[in-house]
Amino acid sequence: MPHAQFHCRHLIKPDGRDLWLYSRRPIPSTLIPTSPHADPLQAHPHLRWHPLRGEWVAYASHRQNRTHLPPSEQDPFAITTDPDHPTELPAGDYEIAVFQNRFPSLSLQASQAPKEIVPCVPGRGSCEVVVFTQDPHQALSTLSVEHLTLLLQVWADRTQALGQRDSIQYVLPFENKGMEMGVTLHHPHGQIYAYSVLPPIPQQMLDQQRSFFRQQQRSLLVELLEQEIIHRQRLLYLDANAVAIVPVCARYPYEVWVAPRQPCAFLADLSAPQRRSLALALKTVLLKYDGLWSRPFPYLMAWFQAPTDGAPHPEWQLHAEFYPPYRSADKLKYLAGTELAAGLYANDTLPEAIAQELQAVSISLE
């Protein structure tokens, strides 16, 4: 089915899971969906209430059986035409693939929950895998700006589709990159989680942005970004539509934020110029990360959008946050006792010094 500026084809895998293929070119109708498994998905996650923290915790014990760093020849995302060894990705002309996770932490079909001394409910939601490219040797940093622009559209398309469900309250696209971040497959990919509850971090962001908007009638994050632009000390990328910064309040060494400059609540709200600018900002940050120590840089990247509760959210500003684990070339940043136990982050590097390091990395966007 053609969409504005991109094409999407929906298929059903042999095990019943959904598969969406995306491209800037028309996608052949002859593609045959594949799956390493023939049996239907069996997942029954559930949520338990944490009375002291006032939040839900997800339980999905079936994930113990998921794939962990297989040899490259056993990569489940590899392209193969061998009918005896099918993989997740069908052979054919397309650029990005999205499919339901075989080992989800949340499931739209979840219907079971144990009876415990705290409230328990079925873990309803959705976990989708986004394979950024068919080429296992690529990474987000090496993809073209046009390919990254398509990825922004894919995230927007899936957010809209998942967010239209009455049971879904929040949609989070993210990527764990590198073994240091716990990634279990080498092929460049991320995930999209759709939650039936508003998770704690987006809830905190919503509360702060809503309070500021009620008092000031403008966006808290847009205001902060404009202050960063005025000071220029921590800027990594800037054009008329997008900005990338080491935030003044960074909790992690080498933490970076990427955002549109104008108010925008969802990825689907972006204009074509905004998407391209964000793609340029994204590629700039990723190339600077990789160039810092001349190696693929591990990180968690998360895109924070407004809740999908059907209510207007003029207070919310779309943005991505990057959390790399490094504080120096040979030291990992692990959460310490004050961070894990108290939730108060201790950063032993100044954002200004980190910004100078990243600013000094020469890159080419060509």
Secondary structure, 3 states (H helix, E strand, C coil): CEECCEEEEEEECCCCCEEEEEECCCCCCCCCCCCCCCCCCCCCCEEEEECCCCEEEEECHHHHHCCCCCCHHHCCCCECCCCCCCCCECCCCCCEEEEECCCCCCCCCCCCCCCCCCCEEECCEEEEEEECCCCCCCCHHHCCHHHHHHHHHHHHHHHHHHHCCCCCCEEEEEEEECHHHCCCCCCCEEEEEEECCCCHHHHHHHHHHHHHHHHHCCCHHHHHHHHHHHHCCCEEEECCCEEEECCCCCCCCCCEEEEECCCCCCHHHCCHHHHHHHHHHHHHHHHHHHHHCCCCCCEEEEEECCCCCCCCCCCCCCEEEEECCEEECCEECCCCHHHHHHCCCCCCCCHHHHHHHHHCCCCCCC
